[in-house]
Each structure stands twice: as structure tokens, then as C-alpha cells.
Amino acid sequence: MKKSTKAVLLSAFIFPGAGHVYLKKYSSGIALLCASLAAIYYMISQAVEESLRIVEQMQNGSVQPDVAAVMELASKQPAGSEAYLVNIASAVLLICWVIGIIDSYRVGRVSDNDDAA
């Protein structure tokens, strides 16, 4: 299997930047990894924060510990700057993933051509 194919598969199915690390392009691989991890960290921290709010409401008695009530609270869309920042984090993750796939293919093709010559 060609290096470019392996790099694309790593970037597409493992994590953004994994293909670059495989191709020994550590600076760009680590940059993509860090940006993706930061976006994922922010999205997870917001989800945990919302979950803790729901648990606090259940402990205070303002929400019944009923599956339907909890699902209703959990399905509410965030509003304001919180929603905006979650959308930005999602976009950053998606962009990193696409850049990782396309650029690892490009770099892998150059490496494949250098190996063939």
C-alpha cells in the first residue's frame, strides 16, 4: 500500500494529523492534532457542564428525575455565545479533519514520487 493511501486512511479514520505524523511531517501533524483536541475538549466540557446543570436541577427538585423530563432538558439547544462557540469548535474540528485528509494525500503523493524516482 502506498504511503499516500496509508496517510489518508490514518487522517480520515483515526484522527486529524495522524497521517502527517506517519509521513514524518511532525510540525503540521502536531498542529492539526492540537487544534482538533482543543475543539473536542471544548465541546466535551460544554456537554459536561450542561449535564451538571441538569443534575443540579434534579437535586434541587425543580426537575423530576424522569427520563422524559431529562431528555427534554438535554435536547434544548444552547443559546447565545455558548452556541456560537460550540459551532466554532465544531467547524474547527471539521476543517482540521478535511485539511488533514487532503494535505496528507498531497504530502504522501510527493513522498511516493520521491520513493519511485
Protein Blocks (a to p, Z undefined) as FASTA:
>chain_A
ZZklmmmmmmmmmoghklmmmnopaklmmmmmmmmmmmmmmmmmmmmmmmmmmmmmmmno
paccbfklmmmmmmpccehjllmmmmmmmmmmmmmmmmmmmmmmmmmmmmmmmmmZZ
